[in-house]
Amino acid sequence: TTTEPTVEPTEDPTVEPTTADPTTPDEPESPDGGDDGFWMAQLFSEPVESGPEVRDERLAAVRAEGVPEAEVVLSDEFASLNPGYWVIYAPGPFADGREALAFCADRGRTTANQCIGRYLSTNPDDKVYVCQPGDGGPSGRCERE
């Protein structure tokens, strides 16, 4: 379901009202990664110091580029990620990193700069599960043992 944004009148009638993307959170909610976690398609990472405006612009751009279901998490909340980033991702569900890469390839995102399969969890041991696209097929740790 798509929700149409509502436009509130402004105090100054000469200023055009603006609308925010109703699906862009002010503060992104974290998925329940837990120790069991899940495979995601990581689409972009933005340093936290860039600020929430840049984060929201990046998220909107990824959604406009063919991944409308993209979400964002703060990497500090998940030990399987490097701290200090907003991570824009597609949650799947994906059985493994290869499935995440296939999802991306179907949307024209075929390089490691555009998409990697990554296991999202609160377990620091899961940091090794990163699956990257390549000319000869996926490389890295594409299945969780």
Residue pairs with C-beta under 8 A, 6 or more apart in sequence:
3 22
3 23
4 22
5 19
5 20
5 21
5 22
6 19
7 17
7 18
7 19
8 17
9 17
10 17
21 56
21 60
21 63
23 63
24 56
24 59
24 60
25 72
26 52
27 52
28 55
28 71
28 72
28 73
28 74
28 86
30 73
30 74
30 77
30 78
31 38
31 71
31 73
31 91
31 120
33 77
33 78
33 80
33 120
33 121
33 122
34 121
34 122
35 121
35 122
35 123
36 121
37 80
37 119
37 120
37 121
37 122
37 123
37 126
38 91
38 92
38 93
38 94
38 119
38 120
38 121
39 92
39 93
39 94
39 95
39 96
39 97
39 99
39 100
39 117
39 118
39 119
39 120
39 129
39 144
40 89
40 90
40 91
40 92
40 94
40 100
40 117
40 118
40 119
40 120
41 89
41 90
41 92
41 94
41 100
41 101
41 103
41 104
41 109
41 115
41 116
41 117
41 118
42 87
42 88
42 89
42 115
42 116
42 117
42 118
43 62
43 67
43 70
43 88
43 89
43 90
43 104
43 109
43 114
43 115
44 58
44 62
44 87
44 88
45 75
45 85
45 86
45 87
45 88
46 54
46 55
46 58
46 85
46 86
46 88
47 84
47 85
47 86
48 74
48 76
48 84
48 85
48 86
49 84
50 86
55 72
55 86
58 86
58 88
59 70
59 72
59 88
62 70
62 88
63 69
63 70
65 107
66 107
66 108
66 109
67 90
67 107
67 109
69 90
69 91
70 88
70 89
70 90
71 88
71 89
71 90
71 91
72 86
72 87
72 88
72 89
73 81
73 86
73 87
73 89
73 120
74 85
74 86
74 87
75 81
75 82
75 83
75 84
75 85
75 86
75 87
76 83
76 84
77 122
78 120
78 121
78 122
79 121
79 122
79 123
79 124
79 126
79 127
80 118
80 119
80 120
80 121
80 122
80 123
80 124
80 126
80 127
80 129
81 87
81 118
81 120
81 127
82 127
89 118
89 120
90 100
90 103
90 104
92 99
92 100
92 103
94 100
94 103
94 117
96 117
96 131
96 142
96 143
96 144
97 116
97 117
97 118
97 119
97 129
97 130
97 131
97 138
97 140
97 141
97 142
97 143
98 117
98 131
98 138
98 142
98 143
99 117
100 115
100 116
100 117
100 118
100 131
101 115
101 116
101 117
101 131
101 132
101 133
101 138
101 142
104 110
104 114
104 115
104 133
105 133
109 115
110 133
111 133
112 132
112 133
115 133
116 130
116 131
116 132
116 133
116 140
117 130
117 131
117 132
117 138
117 142
118 129
118 130
118 131
119 126
119 129
119 130
119 144
120 126
126 144
128 141
129 141
129 142
129 143
129 144
130 140
130 141
131 138
131 139
131 140
131 141
131 142
132 138
132 139
132 140
